[in-house]
């Protein structure tokens, strides 16, 4: 036992780690050395195990002091091992530790990087290799719900400030993230309901700045696809007494301070209020002030669907509660009566905000009097000042409680979805076990609830142990464990504490002392009642709860359990003009008494007992236990490491007390009751195989379990008997004290060999130091020689490099000079070639411009001469016509004079008609000549446009050929195709020209043939009239002139030129010669000569001039369309 590491009881640390130095009196008296954690100072003390305050044996320390993630893996499982393991992990900033399936969460008082989206995703998958986390609990619950369609519940417990509320919020966020295809609106409402309920249900206490003063049971609702579709919340045991008063350094509910921070003049909340304490000034929660949190509260109210009008009514009622606390009373003439002090402004503000239309008088009457109804009469009983104050405070408490209940209902109406729910996960955030110096009715109810939850916890954990033993194949029948059913029977039995309290509440003269006396006398024989402490005072009784003994002060038990509100006050609130207050205090119709029950005494008694606070709370707990019993339960125990809210301090006594209150130690004791110590087969072999004295090796083929059983049997054959250990499938279980003896034997074995190991190791250290020293000397010498050689080599190398650099520099300078000279020559040559090319270009350009000017001048001169020739011809024709007309007139006069009188009139008439016919014919010939000239001009313009288009097409082809050199073969084929098309078009144009000439000739013959018949007829008439031969010759000359005017020789050549392709230019000199040959002169007495247009041989007239013009236009449009298609294709 000497040298063992143990834990000893300590008045400061509860348990202190120590080393055993000496053992006396058969192990009952031990000398231990304790090292102080703060000062590291070692002290020695004697420990006598025979003392009643000492345990039967000192618990051993575990070999692994670095902290384990699952405390069920501790070899030595006891209270000090648990608390020191938690302290180690807290110092490593690991707030979560497993105890089997239970998660122990220590408040780190610092926000750690453990709650990111990535971490949430990790714990949604395989968690076997991940460290402990509350996400593992939420993920396990979600998977169980999804796989087995079984409702789940997670119970979070711990004292105030342990982090229960934050843990529940973390679980809710993780469960919301696990939901597939989440509805973000529902999730937002669910998550925003938390800060809203915190504003109305949380307050600052000595232990916690944001302490939940009510129990909250949240049901997260999921549909068939495991999507979060809603949530529902139930609340338990709101601390109404906090509304009217708080302890030092504590505050009222947050919402009151948020109202005052809003600085809204509507509520007139300037100054101090009796219901509010400001001992520590403004409070910052998560970095937000009361004013900032007020805005968040208003936003959360809007999110759940509370309108602005409803918010105003709600906040008016809350402000009215604060002003109600300022309402004062004064004693009347009769000292036993009181009257309201209505002169203060508090009465006015309270009545206005609470909606009392009648004003302070109505409110004062309701608070200062009580109406009593007898069988046939109604009495008004005046109240004392103390009773009026109690009546006022009861009104404030009940009003706030109902407003809080209304708010919870509105949250449920906004986010619940019972119709779609097919699965749910319940989260319970409830107050932990409380034991203060003064424990009142609230602590009694809280501890009653914890007893109920502890029973559920004990049964669940014990069942887990049974499953483990069954899985391991252990042949056991029963394992004893501490059950608190007797404590619950004492509280809930027909004559239990709760029944006695209700009975005292219905008695007319019932009081707290009578209740305490009945409890002590009725349960005097019950071991759960601490009789020694009960005898110390008649106003106290002590109960031995599962987490420790609690002394209750019965002062105020009866009144707190009644929690009665005057009917006058209820009636007044029911008629309030504030819609919110009238809603939470509805008018109730009086039910008639049932027949057969005289006076209705039994019914009223049963009804009253059913409406006491503790009865309501017990009914709520029964419903809660039923709801939890239908689910698979998961547990999270929250621990507060210190009261300083420090991230480094660890209060060992406080943590031990919380572990006891939370039942963590008890749970582990239950799980290890039959065999408190266990170890895996492989670890047992590895740890204790050296203690086996038998040198014979195990049989070949032996399994690990067989070897482990053989080793345990050999080590324990002289010790504790056949029940000292049991072999499981993968674990070996030890009875109490067995593993401790094995550890002691192992310690002795290690000590015996420690000296030899140390001697060998010290020799090894000396030899290793000598070898290292010698190697260092050799290495130092080698380094010195190497550095000496390196310096010499580097000197020679630097000199060689210098010579090489000088030689390369000289050659580089020479090359640079030659390059500069060459570059200068190249620049001069380039500039000279540029100058010469520019000069030649300018000369060539000037010559081209001059040539172009000469050509344009010649073309303009030729055009001008042609126009002058046309005008001269026209003038000659007109002059000859005038001469002919005059000579004709003379001949006519002579003939008239020579002819007989009877023939002259007829001859004159015929001559006049012939002359008119000739003039009309000349006019027609002139019009045809003008039309032909206009057509020539049109063809010229068309020819010019076709030339320009062809020129543009040629330029486009040239640019395309220049741009697409890489496609030369395709371009050449395209050019050849284009040339072939042009050639075919030229052939077609030549054919069209021949047809045009033929058609012109036919047209002329068609025109002149009738004219020839007319001329013959006119000449025949003139012969018959015996006209003189010279007149006939002149007539024939006129006919010849008229025929010459119709000759197409003057414009055929120009038409042919206009109609020819752009690549073919005809010389129009023949046309001009033909035009010139058509000019003639008539001399006196000479016969006129004319050049006739000969018909082509075999030609026949086939079309008129107009039809030929239309055909020519159609051909031109066809040719233009063909050119357009060619140009478009080329582009």
VENDADA-V988476 format. One line per field, one symbol per residue. psi: psi as a letter, one per 30 degrees, with the letter a starting at -180 (. if undefined). burial: + if it has 9 or more other C-alpha atoms within 8 Angstrom, else -. A space follows every 10 residues. Layout:
psi: ???
burial: ???
This chain:
psi: fkfkklkkkk fefekkklkk ekklhhgfkk klkkkkeefg kkkklkkjff kffllelkkl lkejggklfj fffkejjlee eeeeeeeeee fghjfkkkib fkkjjkjfhk jlighleeee eeffbkgegl lklfeeeeee eeeeeeeghk klkjjklllk gfgeeeeeee eeeeeeffkk ikjeeeeeee effefefeef fllklefkfi kkglkkjkjk kkafghkjfa lkkklkikif ffefkllkgl lakeeeeeee ffhkfefhgk alkffkkheg alkkjhgkle eefeeeeeee eeeggjleee eeeeeeeeee eefeffkllk kaekffllkk jgflfeeeee eeefhjefae eeeeeefflk kkkaeglkkj kllleeeeee eeeeeeeeee eeeeeeeeee eeeeflieef kfllkkkjjl klkkjaejka eeeeeeeeee eeeeeeeeee eeeeeeeeee efhkilekkk lkkgeeeeee eflegaeeee eeefffkegk leeeeeeeee eehefkffkj eeefffkfgl kkkjlfflkk kkkgkgeeee eehkkkeeee eeefgkfjee eeefilkkkk kkkkkfjjfh eeeeeeeeff gleeeeeeee eeeeeeeefg lkkkkkjkkj flffhkffkj jeeeeeeeee efgeeeeeee fgeejfklkl eeeeeeegff fjfkfkllkk gkleeeeeee eeeefgfgcg afgflkkaef kkkklkfeee eeeeeeeeee eefeeeeeee eeeeeeeeee eeeeeeeeee eeeeeeeeee eeeeeeeeee eeeeeeeeee eeeeeeeeee eeeeeeeeee eeeeeeeeee eeeeeeeeee eeeeeeeeee eeeeeeeeee eeeeeeeeee eeeeeeeeee eeeeeeefll effeeeeeee eeeeeeeeee eeeeeeeeee eeeeeeeeee eeeeeeeeee eeeeeeeeee eeeiefheee eeeeeeeeee eeeeeeeeee eeeeeeeeee eeeeeeefee eeeeeeeeee eeefghlkee eeeeeeeeee eeeeffkgff geeeeeeefl lffjjkkgee eeeeeeffkl kjljgkkkkk jkjkkkkgkk kflleeeeee eeeeeeeeee eeeeeeeeee .
burial: ---++++++- --++++++++ +-+----+++ ++++++---- ------+++- ---+----++ ++----++-+ ++-+-+++-+ +++-++++++ ----+++++- -+++++++-- --------++ -+++--+--- -++++++++- ++-+++---+ ++++++++++ ++++--++++ ++++++++++ -++--++-++ ++++++++++ +++++--+++ ++++++++++ +++--+++++ +++-++-+-+ -+++++--++ ++++++++++ +--+--+-+- --+++++--- -------+++ +-++--++-+ ++++-+---+ +-++++++++ +++++++-++ ++---+++++ ++---+++++ ++++++--++ -+++++++++ +--------- -++++-+++- ++++++++++ ++++-+-+-+ ++-++++--- +-++++++++ +++-----++ +-++++++++ +++++--+-+ ++-++---+- -+-+------ ---+--++++ +++-++++++ ++++++---+ ++++++++++ --+----+++ +-++---+++ +++++-+-++ ++++-+++++ +++-+--+++ ++++-+++++ ++-++----- ------+--+ ----+--++- -++++++--+ +---+--+-- ++++++++++ ++-------+ ++++++-+++ +++++-++++ +++-++++++ +--++--++- ++-------- ----+-+++- ++--++---+ ---+++++-+ ++++++-++- -+-++++++- ---------- ---------- ---------- ---------- ---------- ---------- ---------- ---------- ---------- ---------- ---------- ---------- --+---+--+ ---+---+-- ++--++---- ---+--++-- +--+------ -+--++-++- -++--+--++ -++--++--+ --+--++--- +------+-- +------+-- ----++--++ --+---++++ ++++++-+-- ----+--++- -+----+--- +++++-++++ +++++++-++ ++++++++++ ++-----+-- ++-++--+-- ------++-+ --------+- +-+----+-- --------++ -----++--- -
